[in-house]
Amino acid sequence: MEFFGGGYGLERFLTRCFCLGLGSVLVCWCAVVFLVKEEGWHFSFLVCVVLPPVVAYLAVRGRREMHAGMAASAAVLALVTLPLTFVLASLESS
C-alpha cells in the first residue's frame, strides 16, 4: 500500500511516528533537567513536562489502532514541543 505518494507503507509510517513520540519524552525531560540547572525554573517548562506524555499516548494509540491521523498529530506535537518551550521561555524572561 502506497502512503503519501512514496514507497512507504502505513506500518512504516506508524512505526516512525511511534519512535518519534516515545523519543520526544526522553529528550524533552532531559532538556528540562538541563535547563532548570542552568537557568532556573520557568513556567513555560510545564509545556515540556506535560506535552510529551500526551504525544507518547497518541503515538502508541495511533500505532495500535492503525490511525494515521493520530500518529501524524503525535509526530507534529513531538517536533513542536521544544521550540514552543524555548519561545515561551524567551517571552517569559523578557
Secondary structure, DSSP 8 states (H G I E B T S, - for coil): --BTTBS--HHHHHHHHHHHHHHHHHHHHHHHHHHHHHH---TTHHHHHHHHHHHHHHHHHHHHTT-HHHHHHHHHHHHHHHHHHHHHHHHHH-
